[in-house]
Amino acid sequence: MHRNKTYKQQNLDFLYRELARLNNPAGIGELLRSLLTPAELEDLASRWEILKRLHRGDTQRKIARELHLGLCKITRGSKELKKEGSIVKEILTRKE
């Protein structure tokens, strides 16, 4: 990686700041629908469902069976929830 941020990282940093500034679920939804394909949005929703189910204690195999997904995708979510200081875990805990 270059010493300076790549254009991709610069763009991601910009989007993160703008999403934080929106502070408006409808606006965030509109932005995501503008940037992502319907399949990418479905994948995002699927990943969130995996995280919710893992957080409530469902097994990876049960989730794989019910959502018709591979274990690799579910394992990634499981690792994220086990990370110290996981923002995902914080959000899911706050939601309860």
Backbone as ProteinMPNN parsed JSONL, in Angstrom:
{"seq_chain_A": "MHRNKTYKQQNLDFLYRELARLNNPAGIGELLRSLLTPAELEDLASRWEILKRLHRGDTQRKIARELHLGLCKITRGSKELKKEGSIVKEILTRKE", "coords_chain_A": {"N_chain_A": [[0.835, -1.173, 0.0], [0.436, 2.245, -0.689], [2.151, 5.101, 0.664], [0.484, 7.306, 1.033], [-3.067, 7.482, 1.441], [-5.042, 5.278, -0.52], [-7.158, 5.968, -3.359], [-9.465, 4.52, -3.062], [-9.65, 4.018, -0.3], [-9.775, 6.652, 0.575], [-12.235, 7.39, -0.513], [-13.938, 5.634, 0.869], [-13.552, 6.57, 3.496], [-14.644, 9.122, 3.207], [-17.334, 8.451, 2.629], [-18.036, 7.18, 5.049], [-17.95, 9.358, 6.822], [-19.968, 10.966, 5.706], [-22.227, 9.319, 5.961], [-22.409, 9.267, 8.727], [-22.978, 11.947, 9.176], [-25.476, 12.226, 7.997], [-27.471, 11.16, 9.718], [-30.074, 10.206, 9.533], [-32.352, 7.853, 8.918], [-33.928, 7.408, 6.547], [-32.564, 8.89, 4.601], [-30.07, 7.631, 4.665], [-30.824, 5.09, 3.797], [-31.666, 5.742, 1.2], [-29.224, 6.601, 0.107], [-27.709, 4.206, 0.272], [-29.248, 2.557, -1.423], [-28.768, 3.888, -3.77], [-26.08, 3.444, -4.201], [-25.611, 0.684, -4.06], [-26.306, -2.495, -5.602], [-29.471, -4.255, -6.001], [-28.958, -6.943, -5.298], [-26.64, -6.697, -3.746], [-27.646, -5.227, -1.601], [-29.456, -7.113, -0.595], [-27.623, -9.044, 0.222], [-26.33, -7.654, 2.256], [-28.473, -7.361, 4.062], [-28.886, -10.061, 4.611], [-26.468, -10.744, 5.853], [-26.741, -9.22, 8.165], [-28.9, -10.501, 9.342], [-27.734, -12.968, 9.913], [-25.884, -12.165, 11.887], [-27.651, -11.246, 13.891], [-28.952, -13.638, 14.571], [-26.816, -15.237, 15.435], [-26.062, -13.75, 17.65], [-28.26, -14.079, 19.316], [-27.904, -16.665, 19.992], [-28.247, -18.848, 18.274], [-27.08, -21.787, 16.589], [-24.328, -22.138, 14.288], [-24.721, -24.071, 12.331], [-27.516, -24.398, 12.353], [-28.323, -21.861, 11.475], [-27.153, -21.85, 8.928], [-28.596, -23.912, 7.719], [-31.281, -22.952, 7.864], [-31.172, -20.497, 6.512], [-30.052, -21.171, 4.152], [-27.261, -20.971, 3.581], [-23.648, -20.926, 3.259], [-21.265, -22.22, 5.625], [-18.943, -20.69, 5.892], [-19.554, -17.955, 5.484], [-21.117, -17.52, 7.705], [-19.371, -18.101, 9.777], [-17.621, -15.967, 9.616], [-19.209, -13.888, 10.621], [-19.531, -14.829, 13.216], [-16.925, -14.67, 14.203], [-16.625, -11.911, 14.19], [-18.427, -11.121, 16.181], [-17.13, -12.108, 18.389], [-14.92, -10.543, 18.683], [-13.049, -8.293, 20.661], [-14.529, -5.341, 21.785], [-16.331, -5.148, 19.677], [-18.243, -3.394, 17.39], [-20.521, -4.278, 16.177], [-21.551, -6.152, 17.983], [-22.042, -4.402, 20.075], [-24.089, -2.799, 18.973], [-26.093, -4.73, 18.546], [-26.578, -5.539, 21.166], [-27.503, -3.185, 22.285], [-29.886, -2.942, 20.933], [-31.611, -4.745, 22.094]], "CA_chain_A": [[0.0, 0.0, 0.0], [1.197, 3.488, -0.776], [2.27, 5.904, 1.875], [-0.772, 8.042, 1.106], [-4.246, 6.635, 1.298], [-5.492, 5.037, -1.883], [-8.425, 6.632, -3.659], [-10.56, 3.711, -2.515], [-9.749, 4.291, 1.137], [-10.248, 8.036, 0.716], [-13.67, 7.384, -0.793], [-14.616, 4.993, 2.001], [-13.517, 7.506, 4.621], [-15.628, 10.165, 2.901], [-18.675, 7.88, 2.807], [-18.267, 6.98, 6.487], [-18.263, 10.671, 7.411], [-21.269, 11.43, 5.216], [-23.261, 8.5, 6.607], [-22.522, 9.751, 10.106], [-23.608, 13.273, 9.139], [-26.878, 12.141, 7.581], [-28.271, 11.011, 10.935], [-31.435, 10.14, 9.015], [-32.49, 6.519, 8.319], [-34.437, 7.455, 5.17], [-31.473, 9.371, 3.755], [-29.062, 6.567, 4.591], [-31.393, 4.073, 2.913], [-31.613, 6.258, -0.173], [-27.827, 6.562, -0.329], [-27.312, 2.81, 0.048], [-29.924, 2.069, -2.635], [-28.119, 4.538, -4.916], [-24.718, 2.924, -4.372], [-25.543, -0.778, -4.104], [-27.298, -3.199, -6.411], [-30.422, -4.992, -5.162], [-28.306, -8.156, -4.772], [-25.731, -6.283, -2.666], [-28.494, -4.878, -0.46], [-29.938, -8.381, -0.037], [-26.49, -9.657, 0.911], [-26.156, -6.887, 3.49], [-29.569, -7.755, 4.953], [-28.619, -11.445, 4.998], [-25.369, -10.719, 6.83], [-27.258, -8.705, 9.434], [-29.721, -11.58, 9.914], [-26.774, -13.925, 10.486], [-25.362, -11.587, 13.128], [-28.723, -11.251, 14.89], [-29.192, -15.017, 15.018], [-25.658, -15.649, 16.233], [-26.113, -13.014, 18.912], [-29.29, -14.661, 20.185], [-27.455, -17.982, 20.41], [-28.455, -19.918, 17.295], [-25.843, -22.416, 16.129], [-23.967, -21.849, 12.896], [-25.361, -25.066, 11.456], [-28.944, -24.065, 12.266], [-28.433, -20.676, 10.617], [-26.828, -22.284, 7.559], [-29.719, -24.711, 7.226], [-32.491, -22.144, 7.714], [-30.983, -19.407, 5.545], [-29.45, -21.749, 2.936], [-25.973, -20.309, 3.408], [-22.461, -21.688, 3.609], [-20.738, -21.967, 6.964], [-17.885, -19.661, 5.857], [-20.164, -16.637, 5.663], [-21.601, -17.458, 9.083], [-18.189, -18.077, 10.64], [-17.121, -14.585, 9.608], [-20.033, -13.148, 11.574], [-19.223, -15.33, 14.552], [-15.637, -14.075, 14.592], [-16.854, -10.487, 14.451], [-19.087, -10.98, 17.481], [-16.183, -12.487, 19.445], [-13.859, -9.534, 18.773], [-13.16, -7.332, 21.756], [-14.956, -4.017, 21.345], [-17.074, -5.251, 18.416], [-19.337, -2.44, 17.226], [-21.7, -5.066, 15.831], [-22.085, -6.671, 19.248], [-22.57, -3.244, 20.814], [-25.371, -2.42, 18.366], [-27.072, -5.784, 18.81], [-26.896, -5.506, 22.591], [-28.291, -1.962, 22.472], [-31.177, -3.167, 20.294], [-32.457, -5.615, 22.926]], "C_chain_A": [[0.883, 1.241, 0.0], [1.223, 4.197, 0.568], [0.99, 6.713, 2.1], [-1.931, 7.071, 0.943], [-4.579, 6.46, -0.179], [-6.802, 5.776, -2.104], [-9.595, 5.845, -3.091], [-10.746, 3.989, -1.031], [-10.228, 5.713, 1.387], [-11.759, 8.11, 0.499], [-14.458, 6.733, 0.336], [-14.663, 5.921, 3.208], [-14.544, 8.625, 4.43], [-17.047, 9.649, 3.137], [-19.001, 7.65, 4.279], [-18.669, 8.298, 7.147], [-19.648, 11.148, 6.985], [-22.417, 10.62, 5.805], [-23.482, 8.965, 8.044], [-23.236, 11.104, 10.146], [-25.088, 13.207, 8.792], [-27.806, 12.033, 8.788], [-29.762, 10.921, 10.606], [-31.607, 8.787, 8.325], [-32.981, 6.537, 6.869], [-33.342, 7.905, 4.204], [-30.384, 8.331, 3.585], [-29.548, 5.459, 3.669], [-31.332, 4.49, 1.459], [-30.192, 6.204, -0.72], [-27.387, 5.13, -0.624], [-27.97, 2.238, -1.203], [-29.324, 2.685, -3.897], [-26.77, 3.908, -5.235], [-24.655, 1.422, -4.622], [-26.616, -1.354, -5.011], [-28.307, -3.869, -5.477], [-29.797, -6.256, -4.549], [-27.358, -7.811, -3.623], [-26.506, -5.886, -1.412], [-29.043, -6.134, 0.212], [-28.831, -9.08, 0.74], [-26.235, -8.959, 2.247], [-27.227, -7.268, 4.516], [-29.371, -9.18, 5.462], [-27.515, -11.512, 6.051], [-25.861, -10.218, 8.189], [-28.126, -9.762, 10.121], [-28.835, -12.635, 10.564], [-26.286, -13.414, 11.836], [-26.415, -11.582, 14.227], [-28.94, -12.652, 15.452], [-28.031, -15.551, 15.847], [-25.707, -15.005, 17.615], [-27.154, -13.605, 19.862], [-28.982, -16.106, 20.566], [-27.722, -19.127, 19.454], [-27.107, -20.501, 16.876], [-25.591, -22.055, 14.664], [-24.654, -22.821, 11.944], [-26.851, -24.786, 11.279], [-29.154, -22.877, 11.327], [-28.18, -21.056, 9.161], [-28.006, -23.031, 6.941], [-30.936, -23.818, 6.935], [-32.361, -21.049, 6.657], [-30.353, -19.871, 4.231], [-28.142, -21.047, 2.582], [-24.838, -21.251, 3.763], [-21.948, -21.295, 4.981], [-19.676, -20.868, 6.98], [-18.449, -18.268, 6.108], [-20.619, -16.453, 7.11], [-20.433, -17.38, 10.058], [-17.602, -16.675, 10.71], [-17.894, -13.739, 10.609], [-19.744, -13.548, 13.005], [-17.922, -14.732, 15.067], [-15.804, -12.602, 14.946], [-17.483, -10.28, 15.829], [-18.158, -11.313, 18.646], [-15.072, -11.455, 19.635], [-14.116, -8.603, 19.948], [-13.537, -5.966, 21.19], [-15.741, -4.015, 20.043], [-18.241, -4.265, 18.385], [-20.63, -3.17, 16.893], [-22.358, -5.588, 17.108], [-22.697, -5.543, 20.074], [-23.945, -2.849, 20.287], [-26.438, -3.457, 18.677], [-27.489, -5.809, 20.278], [-27.787, -4.303, 22.902], [-29.717, -2.151, 21.99], [-32.137, -3.926, 21.2], [-33.324, -4.846, 23.883]], "O_chain_A": [[1.946, 1.264, 0.62], [0.429, 3.922, 1.467], [0.482, 6.79, 3.218], [-1.784, 5.987, 0.379], [-4.417, 7.38, -0.98], [-7.475, 6.162, -1.148], [-10.6, 6.427, -2.685], [-11.869, 4.174, -0.563], [-11.004, 5.953, 2.312], [-12.47, 8.8, 1.23], [-15.522, 7.221, 0.718], [-15.698, 6.043, 3.864], [-15.225, 9.022, 5.375], [-17.864, 10.323, 3.765], [-20.128, 7.9, 4.708], [-19.614, 8.343, 7.934], [-20.409, 11.67, 7.799], [-23.47, 11.177, 6.116], [-24.619, 9.043, 8.511], [-24.015, 11.365, 11.063], [-25.87, 14.044, 9.245], [-28.812, 12.739, 8.867], [-30.601, 11.485, 11.308], [-31.056, 8.588, 7.242], [-32.497, 5.758, 6.049], [-33.214, 7.356, 3.11], [-29.837, 8.166, 2.495], [-28.782, 4.943, 2.854], [-30.988, 3.691, 0.587], [-29.975, 5.812, -1.867], [-26.763, 4.87, -1.653], [-27.327, 1.514, -1.963], [-29.366, 2.079, -4.967], [-26.365, 3.844, -6.396], [-23.756, 0.94, -5.311], [-27.692, -0.778, -5.169], [-28.031, -4.034, -4.289], [-30.086, -6.593, -3.401], [-27.279, -8.548, -2.64], [-26.077, -6.172, -0.295], [-29.092, -6.214, 1.439], [-29.082, -9.647, 1.803], [-25.956, -9.615, 3.251], [-26.925, -7.472, 5.691], [-29.659, -9.468, 6.624], [-27.624, -12.256, 7.026], [-25.45, -10.725, 9.232], [-28.088, -9.899, 11.344], [-29.151, -13.137, 11.643], [-26.28, -14.157, 12.818], [-26.103, -11.883, 15.38], [-29.092, -12.829, 16.661], [-28.241, -16.237, 16.847], [-25.424, -15.652, 18.623], [-26.948, -13.626, 21.075], [-29.701, -16.709, 21.363], [-27.447, -20.279, 19.792], [-26.109, -19.784, 16.816], [-26.509, -21.717, 13.917], [-25.115, -22.427, 10.872], [-27.385, -24.924, 10.178], [-30.055, -22.89, 10.489], [-28.912, -20.63, 8.267], [-28.362, -22.806, 5.784], [-31.545, -23.928, 5.871], [-33.337, -20.716, 5.984], [-30.146, -19.075, 3.315], [-27.939, -20.595, 1.455], [-25.029, -22.24, 4.47], [-22.167, -20.174, 5.442], [-19.527, -20.18, 7.99], [-17.871, -17.491, 6.868], [-20.515, -15.361, 7.668], [-20.505, -16.666, 11.058], [-17.136, -16.25, 11.767], [-17.303, -12.962, 11.359], [-19.715, -12.705, 13.902], [-17.829, -14.336, 16.229], [-15.191, -12.11, 15.894], [-17.105, -9.361, 16.555], [-18.376, -10.851, 19.765], [-14.36, -11.49, 20.639], [-15.246, -8.183, 20.196], [-12.929, -5.496, 20.228], [-15.813, -2.987, 19.37], [-19.118, -4.299, 19.249], [-21.712, -2.731, 17.282], [-23.571, -5.476, 17.285], [-23.745, -5.716, 20.695], [-24.862, -2.593, 21.067], [-27.563, -3.105, 19.033], [-28.651, -6.077, 20.585], [-28.72, -4.407, 23.699], [-30.651, -1.592, 22.564], [-33.352, -3.766, 21.084], [-34.086, -5.444, 24.644]]}, "name": "protein", "num_of_chains": 1, "seq": "MHRNKTYKQQNLDFLYRELARLNNPAGIGELLRSLLTPAELEDLASRWEILKRLHRGDTQRKIARELHLGLCKITRGSKELKKEGSIVKEILTRKE"}
